[in-house]
């Protein structure tokens, strides 16, 4: 399987996971588990896609809210829009949701 094919599969899994979370079908812990079953940090390093890597991190750390370093629901919503192609991902924009 090519990296590009794997990237598309992971993107689809992340979209499905976020949609399930937003619909209340899974908790933030369930979201973390879903993305961890979809891929690994090692694979994220190989794929080298900023949007997917950041989404992976956010989905795994959302459950730590309200810690000041933890991602916000607004950051997750932004990543979701980026995954759908509605917005262009920018790391500084993503991080601005935690300031």
C-alpha positions as CSV (number, residue, x, y, z in Angstrom):
1,X,0.0,0.0,0.0
2,X,1.3,3.4,-0.9
3,X,1.8,6.2,1.6
4,X,-0.8,8.3,-0.3
5,X,-3.4,5.5,0.0
6,X,-2.7,5.0,3.6
7,X,-3.0,8.8,4.2
8,X,-6.5,8.7,2.6
9,X,-7.6,5.8,4.8
10,X,-6.4,7.5,8.0
11,X,-8.1,10.7,7.0
12,X,-11.4,8.9,6.5
13,X,-11.0,7.1,9.9
14,X,-10.3,10.4,11.6
15,X,-13.3,12.0,10.1
16,X,-15.5,9.1,11.2
17,X,-14.1,9.3,14.7
18,X,-14.7,13.0,15.0
19,X,-18.2,12.7,13.7
20,X,-18.9,9.9,16.2
21,X,-17.5,12.1,19.0
22,X,-19.6,15.1,17.9
23,X,-22.7,13.0,17.8
24,X,-22.1,11.8,21.3
25,X,-21.7,8.2,20.2
26,X,-18.2,8.1,21.8
27,X,-16.5,10.0,24.6
28,X,-13.2,11.8,24.4
29,X,-11.6,8.6,25.7
30,X,-13.4,6.7,22.9
31,X,-12.1,9.2,20.4
32,X,-8.5,8.6,21.6
33,X,-9.0,4.9,21.4
34,X,-10.4,5.1,17.8
35,X,-7.5,7.1,16.4
36,X,-5.0,4.9,18.2
37,X,-6.6,1.9,16.6
38,X,-6.4,3.6,13.2
39,X,-2.7,4.4,13.2
40,X,0.5,4.7,15.4
41,X,2.9,7.5,16.1
42,X,5.5,5.7,14.1
43,X,3.2,5.6,11.0
44,X,2.4,9.3,11.5
45,X,6.2,10.0,11.4
46,X,6.5,8.0,8.2
47,X,3.5,9.6,6.5
48,X,4.7,13.1,7.5
49,X,1.4,14.9,7.1
50,X,1.0,17.9,9.5
51,X,-2.8,17.8,9.5
52,X,-3.0,14.1,10.2
53,X,-0.2,14.3,12.8
54,X,-1.9,17.2,14.6
55,X,-5.3,15.6,14.5
56,X,-3.8,12.4,15.9
57,X,-2.3,14.4,18.8
58,X,-5.5,16.4,19.5
59,X,-7.7,13.3,19.4
60,X,-5.4,11.6,21.9
61,X,-5.2,14.5,24.3
62,X,-8.7,16.0,24.2
63,X,-9.5,14.0,27.3
64,X,-7.0,16.0,29.3
65,X,-9.2,19.1,29.2
66,X,-9.4,21.5,31.1
67,X,-5.5,21.5,31.4
68,X,-4.2,24.6,29.8
69,X,-2.1,22.7,27.3
70,X,-4.9,20.4,26.2
71,X,-6.6,20.9,22.9
72,X,-10.1,22.5,22.8
73,X,-13.3,21.5,21.1
74,X,-12.9,24.4,18.8
75,X,-9.4,23.1,17.7
76,X,-11.0,19.7,17.0
77,X,-13.7,21.4,14.9
78,X,-11.1,23.3,13.0
79,X,-9.2,20.1,12.2
80,X,-12.4,18.4,11.1
81,X,-13.1,21.2,8.6
82,X,-9.5,20.8,7.4
83,X,-9.9,17.1,7.0
84,X,-13.0,17.7,4.9
85,X,-11.1,20.2,2.7
86,X,-13.3,23.1,3.9
87,X,-10.2,25.0,5.3
88,X,-6.5,24.9,4.6
89,X,-4.6,23.6,7.6
90,X,-2.1,25.9,9.3
91,X,-0.3,24.9,12.5
92,X,-0.4,28.4,14.0
93,X,-4.1,28.6,13.5
94,X,-4.6,25.2,15.1
95,X,-2.5,26.2,18.1
96,X,-4.3,29.6,18.5
97,X,-7.3,27.8,19.8
98,X,-5.4,27.0,23.0
99,X,-4.3,30.6,23.7
